[in-house]
Amino acid sequence: MIEEVISILGIPSLAFVISTYIPGIQRKIEARIQQRIGPSILAPGFWAFFKFLFKKVDNPDANLPNLYNRLPLLSIVVLWTILAITSLTSFHILSNEIGIVGLLKLEEMMYIILGSLSFSIMGWRMPYIDECKGTPFIKTLKISLEQLGAVRCFKMITIGSFPFYLATFLPFINKHSIFLKDIVGEPFLFSLGGIFGAICYFIGYIIMVKEYPFSITHTKADVIEGPTLELMAKYRALYLASYELLLITLGSLFATLYLGIAPDVSNPITIIENFAIALIFPILAAIVRAFSPLLLFKQIYPISFIATLFGVIGFIFALLGW
């Protein structure tokens, strides 16, 4: 019982603390690649959280403002639950592929709901031609910038992120089971199916965390941060925390699914190994971001298709036990 409580509270808490350093590490790597100095490691994540935490809160220009403000907290709860169940692999109700996919889909839905609720001053009924919809009429009811961001989020979770979810299935296919307890302790990566699945997973990871080149859902160029624009003060801090926690949660999930290393409080070395592997993903994502332009959907769809193709090949190999 004590170990279960520590797993539920301790593992996600440790991941949360580590995640606050990830944005700073990423910015440092990106800056050095681009021959800049970059900010201190603590500034973009750790100190930014506390900076926003103590700022003044204003009501967002949104329908159901209380729901809008608290949606990032839902994302944190979802990611916290995923970290908890991967450390409690014997908990069958959620410690399976269906539970993990369902929880991650809840996290993705947060962005669509945010965009549907928010109407900022920069996007609400702009008195010029509605270029977003392409209508020739002037002063018509416009689609807001946030709603445009929500549409883009919907496209990403239906098509863009498909390779990621396909990649999460492959270790379970290899074991003919949907339960985490059946794949922990046996690395799937060192097989043909695992190699193709890992490639698919990494591309899906970058899409899931909305990093360049797949950050079209909240690009500053034309959507002005999209659905998250109206989040401010402590609610912006929650959003930053949820994003940072997502970076390490998906990496930790890879260590569990593909290397069979679940963070087990009864074996502390597995916690170190799991989080060490988890940190590799945001580091690699930072390297990709440093060299990447912003892609449009006409480029994202083919990349998603190619990543899916890798996943399908891995699926066939996993089904054959190769």
Disulfide bonds with the S-S distance in Angstrom:
none
